[in-house]
């Protein structure tokens, strides 16, 4: 879409605004130095410098006025900045007239001092519009503590408030600089729930249960070169885990009062949330699902053998050789076919076998894929004896056994998987009486007894997360 003339001229303001500041200050400095005859500064030089400063001030004021019509800035502050800019132009004009007439009287001195003050005030107001009203004092206030937003430790993520403890710190760290009490770009404030629900100049930014219609989500998913993408490209983009949590929160109704445990969580979201339990503001859960060390590319011939069985094999991220395998559409599938995974065992990190006729003999092959960090065996035919084949999958972070016949005895055989973050055991052979012993066997793992069923494709950047009723 082409910019209108008004938008084009307005967008020139950040370029033009620095010219009058520099040129007029040079002109004032030359005037001061010219008081000493030894400096031999020609009046014509001062006159040319002030004329250039006056012209650039006029252009800057016009472009600034055009930019103000966009409505992206606080009106009162914009008005004050605009009138101060016009005052700079007016005082610079009268000072230029004095120079032409060679009238270096008391008024000349007053105009010079006044111009210096106006440039300073106007520049400060412009900085406040761009960076917030506290942009000069913020470094002093943050001295010794840095300028980082710290997330308070969460001792038990299940008991945490989803907005106050999870979502609000995320928004505070990434959004409030431009949409807070000191600056409201687009007339939008995001520093508390009331302002979030109110929206901005373009209307509501949050539509509960509809992340695809919520500007809060749509803007952070735009390409990095899109001018409407949030946060702006000059700032750090949100991590994949942060985007996923925000989208999940909106998809679940963007509630401001409920606890984490009251909302259904698919495995990936549960992993991200669990990463916050130790006060980890970096949301390291996503990084844990993909190894840091590089790996060679898998053979295309081996991949094609799986694709011939309608298995989806795709990279976990752009440019990565690590792979995910989804058997959701697999045809003519048997346990023996899982042997086809072995040539990919160094690259395979995410495996989804939910709903397939996988038995214990198939786990013999899965147990050899020791790079796995995510494994879905929900609604398969496995039982306790097959689980013994998984005890060496030390990199596993997420294990889904929902809808299988495994019991507490078989689950306990996996207690050596110390990196396990989320363990899904709904509708298994475990009983409420087993839960205490299982929690002791997995003290650092989120054990989920469920009550809902969630679709999960870990290779998707973001998913539509809607709980399915259990029949």
C-alpha positions, 0 to 999 in steps of 0.5 A, spaced: 500 500 500 502 506 497 503 512 503 499 518 502 502 525 501 501 526 508 504 520 511 510 520 506 511 528 509 510 525 516 515 520 516 520 525 514 520 528 520 525 524 524 530 525 518 529 533 518 528 534 526 535 534 527 537 539 522 534 545 525 537 543 532 544 542 530 544 548 525 541 553 529 546 551 535 552 552 530 549 559 529 548 561 536 555 559 537 558 563 532 554 569 534 557 568 541 564 567 538 563 573 533 563 578 540 570 577 540 573 581 534 580 576 534 575 570 531 574 574 525 567 571 524 564 574 518 556 576 519 554 574 512 557 567 515 552 567 521 546 570 516 547 564 512 547 559 517 541 562 521 537 562 514 539 554 513 537 553 520 530 557 519 528 553 513 530 547 516 526 548 522 520 550 518 520 544 514 521 540 520 515 543 523 511 542 517 513 534 517 512 534 524 505 537 524 503 531 518 506 526 523 501 528 528 495 527 524 496 520 525 494 520 532 499 515 534 502 519 540 499 522 546 495 529 544 497 533 549 504 532 549 504 532 541 500 539 541 505 542 546 511 539 542 508 542 536 507 549 539 514 549 541 516 548 534 513 553 531 515 558 537 523 556 535 521 558 527 518 564 530 524 566 534 529 564 529 525 568 524 526 575 528 533 573 530 535 572 523 531 579 521 536 582 527 542 579 523 540 582 517 539 589 520 545 588 524 541 590 530 545 587 536 541 590 541 538 587 548 532 584 544 537 581 540 540 578 546 534 576 549 532 572 542 538 568 542 537 566 549 530 564 548 532 560 542 537 556 546 531 555 551 526 553 546 530 548 542 532 545 549 525 544 551 522 542 544 527 537 543 526 534 550 518 534 548 520 530 542 524 525 546 518 524 550 514 523 545 518 517 542 521 514 548 516 516 554 516 522 559 522 519 563 527 518 557 532 522 561 531 520 568 530 513 567 537 511 566 539 515 573 533 511 576 535 504 573 543 506 575 546 500 578 540 495 577 540 495 569 534 496 565 531 489 565 524 487 567 525 481 572 520 476 573 518 474 580 520 467 582 514 462 581 514 457 587 508 453 584 506 454 577 500 451 578 498 455 583 500 462 579 495 467 577 495 466 569 495 474 568 498 477 574 504 472 574 505 469 567 502 474 562 503 481 565 510 480 566 511 478 559 507 484 556 511 489 561 517 487 558 516 487 551 510 492 550 509 497 556 515 501 553 511 504 547 504 502 550 504 504 558 503 510 562 508 514 559 507 513 552 501 511 548 502 509 541 496 508 537 492 511 544 493 504 547 495 502 554 497 495 556 500 496 563 493 493 566 487 489 564 483 495 564 487 498 559 488 492 555 480 491 554 479 498 552 483 498 546 486 503 542 485 508 537 483 502 532 479 499 537 479 493 541 486 489 541 483 483 545 478 478 542 477 472 548 477 465 545 479 468 538 487 469 537 486 470 530 482 476 530 486 479 536 491 485 534 495 483 540 496 477 537 496 478 530 501 484 530 507 480 533 506 474 528 507 479 522 513 479 518 519 482 521 520 487 515 512 489 516 512 496 519 506 494 524 509 488 527 510 488 534 515 489 538 518 494 532 524 491 529 529 495 532 527 492 539 528 484 541 522 480 538 518 475 542 521 468 543 517 463 540 515 460 547 512 467 549 508 468 543 505 461 544 503 463 551 500 469 549 496 466 544 494 460 548 492 465 554 487 469 549 485 462 546 483 460 553 479 466 554 484 471 556 482 471 563 485 476 568 483 472 575 484 464 574 490 460 576 494 456 571 491 449 574 484 452 572 486 452 564 487 446 560 494 446 557 497 442 551 504 439 552 508 444 549 505 450 553 505 446 560 513 445 558 513 453 557 510 454 564 514 449 568 520 453 565 517 459 569 517 455 576 524 457 578 523 464 576 526 463 569 524 469 565 527 467 559 522 461 558 527 456 556 522 451 555 523 452 547 530 451 547 530 445 551 526 441 546 531 442 540 538 440 542 544 446 542 549 442 538 549 442 530 547 435 527 548 433 520 543 432 515 539 426 514 539 422 508 533 424 503 532 417 501 531 415 508 526 420 509 522 418 503 521 411 505 517 414 511 514 419 507 512 413 503 508 411 509 504 418 509 509 420 515 510 427 516 517 429 516 519 436 517 525 440 520 523 443 527 525 450 525 528 453 519 535 452 517 535 446 522 537 439 521 533 436 527 526 433 525 519 432 527 515 425 525 508 425 525 504 419 524 497 422 524 496 420 517 500 413 516 497 408 512 499 400 513 503 401 519 505 396 524 510 396 529 516 393 524 515 400 520 518 404 526 525 401 524 525 406 519 526 411 524 533 408 526 537 412 520 534 418 523 535 417 530 540 423 531 536 428 527 529 426 530 527 430 536 519 430 536 515 424 535 508 423 535 505 416 534 498 418 538 492 414 536 496 409 532 496 401 533 503 402 536 505 396 541 510 394 546 515 391 540 515 398 537 518 401 543 524 397 542 526 402 536 523 408 539 528 407 545 534 407 540 532 414 538 536 417 544 535 425 541 528 425 542 525 430 547 518 430 545 514 423 545 507 422 544 504 415 545 497 417 547 492 412 545 496 406 543 497 399 545 503 400 549 503 397 557 508 397 562 513 392 559 514 396 553 516 402 557 522 399 559 525 400 552 524 408 554 528 408 560 535 411 556 531 417 553 535 421 557 533 427 553 526 427 554 522 433 556 515 431 554 512 424 554 504 423 553 501 416 555 494 419 555 489 413 554 494 407 555 494 401 559 500 403 563 500 403 571 504 406 576 509 400 576 511 401 569 511 409 570 516 409 575 520 405 571 522 411 568 524 415 574 531 416 571 529 420 566 531 427 570 530 432 564 522 430 564 518 436 564 511 434 563 508 427 564 501 426 561 497 420 564 490 421 564 486 415 562 491 410 564 492 405 569 494 409 574 490 411 580 489 417 585 492 413 590 498 412 586 499 420 585 503 421 591 508 415 590 509 418 583 510 425 585 516 422 589 519 419 583 518 425 579 519 431 583 521 436 578 516 433 573 509 436 572 504 430 572 498 431 569 492 427 570 488 431 565 480 431 564 481 434 557 484 432 550 488 437 546 491 436 539 498 438 539 503 439 533 510 441 536 512 443 530 507 449 529 510 455 531 503 457 534 496 453 534 489 454 535 488 451 542 481 449 544 480 443 549 475 437 547 470 435 551 471 428 554 466 423 552 
